[in-house]
Amino acid sequence: MTPRRSFHAQRGGAVLRMFLALVLIGLVGGGAAAWFDYQRYTNAALPVGTDAMTVDVPRGANYPQIVAELRRAGVVEGGFRAMAYWRALGRELGVGGRLHAGEYALPRGITPRELLRRMAAGEVVQHRFTIVDGWTFRQLRLALANEAGLQQTLPGSSDEDIARRLGIADAKPEGWFLPETYSFVKGESDFDMLQRAHAAMKKTLDQLWPQRSADVKLDSPYQALILASIVEKETAQPVERALIAGVFVRRLKFGMRLQTDPTVIYGMGENYAGNIRRSDLETDTPYNTYTRDGLPPTPIALPGSVALQAALHPAPGDALYFVARGDGSHEFSPTLDAHNRAVQKYQLHRGQ
């Protein structure tokens, strides 16, 4: 009887071991399947509809709240399993407590892993706003008001209020913003943009003013800003700006009036209807350089860096006059007689 009991005991032990082995195999197999499914899920493209899709991570949001926001945006699909995988991915990457707030792009093809990597690195969407050379401050304010990505804080503020907030002397903001393309992130305001453009203009003037040519007889960087704004409005040809600056510098030196149409137009304000009449040239305003000596009291536009360089480094020569040829370029003349002939040729279409 003893051998038979031993045989049954051995057989029972073998069955138990086989059962445990099968359970272990099942657990290992199930774990492997879960692991492969987790890898597939976290490396698969999220269901993004268009390349323009973005998601906002609120300031102070924790990891579960961020995942919930992604779910509301429709890029996290599935129930408990999907949420478990996102939690596991956060732990695997070690990013659960260090995701940056901001706006993130969701291009087609982006995976959960890549999205969390971008959020951990703070790679938020960069918007761009371009200030165009020659814009007036009024045009700049209108462009800011139409920029949907910026928080609007300036409506209702006067130009003078804005200038005082920026610390601009005499509260006259015209000209004090450097034209270029600026990057910004969602949440920045229109005033933030003005601060950056104003700081860029001050920095540029501070760098260029000490390097000005010796024959530039301007009293201050602000006068250079005024002259550069006139040069900016007189020509769209970068190669001509130093030539035109040279004409104005010589006119100032000789006590001649600048007699430049863009200053008259600026002084007319909303009365300008697209052309200048003789009566406009004869109507005195603080900006009419046909009726007043010297520079106008403020800039008439936002000059770019090329116009600033030209105002501080005018081209040498003897030209005191210029007239538009009609093709975007100008004819320069040293005498009034030569200038009148150029006017007849290019403006009155005579002498051709």
C-alpha angles and dihedrals in degrees: 000000000000095000091049092052089048090052092051091047091051091047092049091049091051092051091050092049091049091049092050090047091052091049090050091047089050092049093047092044092047091047091050091049091049091048093051091046090050091051092047092050097047093046096045123098115267117241097262118165103200138007089244093065117119138175128212121223106204118227110263095017116146125221098267090049091051092051089048089053090052089051091052088050088057098243096107109065129179135045134261094340094055093047090048090052092051090050091048091048091053090052093045093052093038092228102119094107102033110055114134124232118241146081117310129194118235104200119184111272096031114140130212089253094053093045093052090046090055092047091050090050093046093237094165124174112280114214122195132220121187124205106203122224109254098023116140119231088254090058090047092054091049091051091049091050090053095049104104094193094064127079107244111232102142104070107111093026118113122227088250092053091052092048092051091050088053093047094242112164117249088008092263109136100180113123097006099111124081115232111232140105115285127195120220139170129229110278097041116118137229089251090053088057092050091050091054095046091047092049089049092052093048091049092049093049092047090054097044102040097069089049095054120132117267093241093059103106100191121138100217146002087260091061088051088053091052093049092046091053090055092048089049092055096043098063142016090201110098091200091059099050096086089047092053091044087054091055092052094045091053092047090053090047093052094043094248121146115253093230095193121161098215091066090052090050091050091050091051091059113178091357090075107104101180103286139056122234127200089253089058091055089051096046108097120230130153087260099047103111090184091065100030135056125237130002123339116258096257139011115281097213145358107283120210125227093265091056090047090052090049093051091053096038106036119182115258119242144098102267115130099168140042136181132193115256093205096248097081095272131095139229113228123208134185096207137042092240091055090046092052090052089051090050090052091049101045105023104030094031094231131135094031 
